[in-house]
Amino acid sequence: MQKRDIIVVGASAGGITALKTFVGSLPADFKGSVFVVLHIPPFSESRLAWILSQAGPLKAVQPRDGEPIAEGKVYVAANDHHLLLEKGKVVMKKGPKENRFRPSIDALFRSAAYVYGPRVIGIVLSGLLDDGTSGLWAVKRLGGIAIIQEPEDAEYPQMPRNVLEYVEVDHTIPAAAMGTLLKTLIEDKAPKGIKLSKEEMKRFEMEVIIATRDNAFEMGVIEMGELTPFTCPDCHGGLVRLIEGDIIRFRCHTGHAFTVSTLLAELTQAVEDLLWQGMRGVEETNMLLKNIEQHLRKLGHKKQADIFRDRAEDASHRARIIYDSVFKQEQYSEDIRYDKENLKKVRRKRKSGTK
């Protein structure tokens, strides 16, 4: 009898506290296998396995590529590697980043759902933006169970709240209560796998394979969705739009993947960076013109010096215009975030039946 014994967990900002609380709630005789992705910098060696081993009764390890899956163990993603699942083993690969992250929560969840279907329980903990939403949608789509940390219990509630917008969540509870719930859930018999169309299963398979290696174009990623005029913030490749229920995502032809929120954040940041570069260039021009003006005045060439002074003043004026544009762009970005949060509040009220 197959049970719901594959537990995949994702966290970002505020995630260490939530993960310590979560693993601390697990019983010592826990029969499931737990797989954890926490967003960490690619240049930083992860100490998460040691931290989680100290926080709870189960041993936490950073697995090697191809390591067999054992029950009663916590597997932690290494820095700059996706943590993925294949039948009976853990896979550690440096495939394309998702939402600018490697390891990616979505990549782990999607691979678990594709391989283990109804046996999977997906959990999203504290974090910013929306990594984990698409992955948890995949878990539900293939018959698994979706759990999120109660937003009020999370240090950063944005990731759990984003899940609520797009995924039919089975349980919303504090991190400290998850161990008791999981002990009950893994005793249940897992239902039969859900049969999806060949096209949808093929897309799941392609995305899982893309996360293992950088050959998305050869695999036909362009045919996975609608080609858009947008370009990838990582490599400037063309982006294909993917639809998952109400979720819109994007993948470029080299494999990088983005949610709408992440893509919008990257594009607005790119605009701000270009504006700052433009202002720097104009200010450097201003400094050069003033330097030439001073040199000409020392030589007694007043008329020529006045010409360079006027040009320097014009450059200063143009720098001020760009400077104002930078802060207008930053305010615009804040307005977008504010509008999105208000829209989510309206959607949550509609779902709860309140006005």
FENURMO-V761288 format. One record per residue. RES is the residue in one small letter. PSI is psi as a letter, one per 20 degrees, with the letter a starting at -180 (NA if undefined). OMEGA is omega as a letter, one per 30 degrees, with the letter a starting at -180 (999 if undefined). Layout:
# FENURMO-V761288
res:RES psi:PSI omega:OMEGA
res:RES psi:PSI omega:OMEGA
This chain:
# FENURMO-V761288
res:m psi:p omega:l
res:q psi:p omega:a
res:k psi:r omega:l
res:r psi:n omega:a
res:d psi:j omega:l
res:i psi:o omega:a
res:i psi:o omega:l
res:v psi:p omega:a
res:v psi:p omega:l
res:g psi:q omega:l
res:a psi:q omega:l
res:s psi:c omega:a
res:a psi:p omega:a
res:g psi:j omega:a
res:g psi:h omega:a
res:i psi:g omega:l
res:t psi:g omega:a
res:a psi:g omega:a
res:l psi:g omega:l
res:k psi:g omega:l
res:t psi:g omega:a
res:f psi:g omega:a
res:v psi:h omega:l
res:g psi:h omega:a
res:s psi:i omega:a
res:l psi:q omega:l
res:p psi:q omega:a
res:a psi:h omega:a
res:d psi:k omega:a
res:f psi:p omega:a
res:k psi:i omega:l
res:g psi:r omega:l
res:s psi:p omega:a
res:v psi:p omega:a
res:f psi:p omega:a
res:v psi:p omega:l
res:v psi:p omega:l
res:l psi:p omega:l
res:h psi:o omega:l
res:i psi:q omega:a
res:p psi:q omega:a
res:p psi:h omega:a
res:f psi:j omega:a
res:s psi:p omega:l
res:e psi:p omega:a
res:s psi:p omega:l
res:r psi:j omega:a
res:l psi:h omega:a
res:a psi:g omega:l
res:w psi:g omega:a
res:i psi:g omega:a
res:l psi:h omega:l
res:s psi:h omega:l
res:q psi:h omega:a
res:a psi:i omega:a
res:g psi:r omega:a
res:p psi:i omega:a
res:l psi:q omega:l
res:k psi:p omega:l
res:a psi:p omega:a
res:v psi:q omega:l
res:q psi:o omega:a
res:p psi:q omega:l
res:r psi:q omega:l
res:d psi:p omega:l
res:g psi:j omega:a
res:e psi:p omega:l
res:p psi:q omega:l
res:i psi:p omega:l
res:a psi:q omega:l
res:e psi:q omega:l
res:g psi:k omega:a
res:k psi:q omega:l
res:v psi:p omega:a
res:y psi:p omega:a
res:v psi:p omega:l
res:a psi:q omega:l
res:a psi:r omega:l
res:n psi:q omega:l
res:d psi:k omega:l
res:h psi:p omega:l
res:h psi:p omega:l
res:l psi:o omega:a
res:l psi:r omega:l
res:l psi:p omega:l
res:e psi:r omega:a
res:k psi:o omega:l
res:g psi:j omega:a
res:k psi:r omega:l
res:v psi:q omega:l
res:v psi:p omega:l
res:m psi:o omega:a
res:k psi:q omega:l
res:k psi:l omega:l
res:g psi:a omega:a
res:p psi:q omega:l
res:k psi:q omega:l
res:e psi:p omega:a
res:n psi:k omega:l
res:r psi:j omega:a
res:f psi:q omega:l
res:r psi:o omega:g
res:p psi:q omega:l
res:s psi:p omega:l
res:i psi:g omega:a
res:d psi:g omega:a
res:a psi:g omega:l
res:l psi:g omega:a
res:f psi:g omega:a
res:r psi:g omega:a
res:s psi:g omega:l
res:a psi:g omega:a
res:a psi:g omega:a
res:y psi:g omega:a
res:v psi:g omega:a
res:y psi:i omega:l
res:g psi:c omega:a
res:p psi:i omega:l
res:r psi:i omega:a
res:v psi:p omega:l
res:i psi:o omega:a
res:g psi:p omega:a
res:i psi:p omega:l
res:v psi:p omega:a
res:l psi:a omega:a
res:s psi:q omega:l
res:g psi:r omega:l
res:l psi:r omega:a
res:l psi:b omega:a
res:d psi:k omega:l
res:d psi:p omega:a
res:g psi:h omega:a
res:t psi:g omega:l
res:s psi:g omega:l
res:g psi:g omega:l
res:l psi:h omega:l
res:w psi:g omega:l
res:a psi:g omega:l
res:v psi:g omega:l
res:k psi:g omega:a
res:r psi:h omega:a
res:l psi:k omega:l
res:g psi:j omega:a
res:g psi:a omega:a
res:i psi:p omega:a
res:a psi:p omega:l
res:i psi:p omega:l
res:i psi:q omega:l
res:q psi:p omega:l
res:e psi:p omega:a
res:p psi:h omega:l
res:e psi:i omega:l
res:d psi:i omega:a
res:a psi:q omega:l
res:e psi:h omega:l
res:y psi:o omega:a
res:p psi:j omega:a
res:q psi:g omega:a
res:m psi:g omega:l
res:p psi:h omega:a
res:r psi:h omega:l
res:n psi:h omega:l
res:v psi:g omega:a
res:l psi:h omega:a
res:e psi:h omega:a
res:y psi:i omega:a
res:v psi:p omega:l
res:e psi:n omega:a
res:v psi:p omega:a
res:d psi:h omega:a
res:h psi:p omega:l
res:t psi:o omega:a
res:i psi:r omega:l
res:p psi:q omega:a
res:a psi:h omega:a
res:a psi:i omega:a
res:a psi:i omega:a
res:m psi:h omega:l
res:g psi:g omega:l
res:t psi:g omega:l
res:l psi:g omega:a
res:l psi:h omega:l
res:k psi:h omega:l
res:t psi:g omega:a
res:l psi:h omega:a
res:i psi:i omega:l
res:e psi:i omega:a
res:d psi:q omega:l
res:k psi:p omega:l
res:a psi:p omega:l
res:p psi:r omega:l
res:k psi:q omega:a
res:g psi:q omega:l
res:i psi:p omega:l
res:k psi:o omega:l
res:l psi:r omega:l
res:s psi:q omega:l
res:k psi:h omega:a
res:e psi:g omega:a
res:e psi:g omega:l
res:m psi:h omega:l
res:k psi:h omega:l
res:r psi:g omega:l
res:f psi:g omega:a
res:e psi:g omega:a
res:m psi:g omega:a
res:e psi:h omega:l
res:v psi:g omega:a
res:i psi:h omega:l
res:i psi:h omega:a
res:a psi:i omega:a
res:t psi:h omega:a
res:r psi:q omega:a
res:d psi:m omega:l
res:n psi:k omega:a
res:a psi:h omega:a
res:f psi:g omega:l
res:e psi:h omega:a
res:m psi:i omega:l
res:g psi:k omega:a
res:v psi:h omega:a
res:i psi:h omega:a
res:e psi:i omega:a
res:m psi:h omega:a
res:g psi:b omega:a
res:e psi:p omega:l
res:l psi:p omega:a
res:t psi:r omega:l
res:p psi:i omega:a
res:f psi:q omega:l
res:t psi:q omega:a
res:c psi:p omega:l
res:p psi:h omega:a
res:d psi:g omega:a
res:c psi:i omega:l
res:h psi:j omega:l
res:g psi:r omega:l
res:g psi:q omega:a
res:l psi:p omega:l
res:v psi:p omega:l
res:r psi:p omega:l
res:l psi:q omega:l
res:i psi:p omega:l
res:e psi:n omega:a
res:g psi:d omega:l
res:d psi:j omega:a
res:i psi:p omega:l
res:i psi:p omega:l
res:r psi:r omega:l
res:f psi:q omega:l
res:r psi:q omega:l
res:c psi:r omega:a
res:h psi:i omega:l
res:t psi:i omega:l
res:g psi:i omega:l
res:h psi:q omega:a
res:a psi:q omega:a
res:f psi:q omega:l
res:t psi:r omega:l
res:v psi:g omega:a
res:s psi:g omega:a
res:t psi:g omega:l
res:l psi:g omega:l
res:l psi:g omega:l
res:a psi:g omega:a
res:e psi:g omega:a
res:l psi:g omega:l
res:t psi:h omega:l
res:q psi:h omega:l
res:a psi:g omega:l
res:v psi:g omega:l
res:e psi:g omega:a
res:d psi:g omega:l
res:l psi:h omega:l
res:l psi:g omega:l
res:w psi:h omega:l
res:q psi:h omega:l
res:g psi:g omega:l
res:m psi:h omega:l
res:r psi:g omega:l
res:g psi:g omega:l
res:v psi:h omega:l
res:e psi:h omega:l
res:e psi:h omega:l
res:t psi:g omega:l
res:n psi:g omega:a
res:m psi:g omega:l
res:l psi:g omega:l
res:l psi:g omega:l
res:k psi:h omega:l
res:n psi:g omega:l
res:i psi:g omega:l
res:e psi:g omega:a
res:q psi:g omega:l
res:h psi:g omega:a
res:l psi:h omega:l
res:r psi:h omega:l
res:k psi:h omega:l
res:l psi:i omega:l
res:g psi:j omega:a
res:h psi:m omega:a
res:k psi:g omega:a
res:k psi:g omega:l
res:q psi:h omega:l
res:a psi:h omega:l
res:d psi:h omega:l
res:i psi:g omega:a
res:f psi:h omega:l
res:r psi:g omega:l
res:d psi:h omega:l
res:r psi:h omega:l
res:a psi:g omega:l
res:e psi:h omega:l
res:d psi:g omega:l
res:a psi:h omega:l
res:s psi:h omega:l
res:h psi:g omega:a
res:r psi:h omega:l
res:a psi:h omega:l
res:r psi:h omega:l
res:i psi:g omega:l
res:i psi:g omega:l
res:y psi:g omega:l
res:d psi:h omega:l
res:s psi:h omega:l
res:v psi:g omega:a
res:f psi:h omega:l
res:k psi:h omega:l
res:q psi:g omega:l
res:e psi:h omega:l
res:q psi:h omega:l
res:y psi:g omega:l
res:s psi:g omega:l
res:e psi:h omega:l
res:d psi:h omega:l
res:i psi:g omega:l
res:r psi:h omega:l
res:y psi:g omega:l
res:d psi:h omega:a
res:k psi:h omega:l
res:e psi:h omega:l
res:n psi:h omega:l
res:l psi:g omega:l
res:k psi:h omega:l
res:k psi:g omega:l
res:v psi:g omega:a
res:r psi:g omega:a
res:r psi:h omega:l
res:k psi:h omega:l
res:r psi:g omega:a
res:k psi:h omega:a
res:s psi:i omega:l
res:g psi:j omega:l
res:t psi:r omega:a
res:k psi:NA omega:999
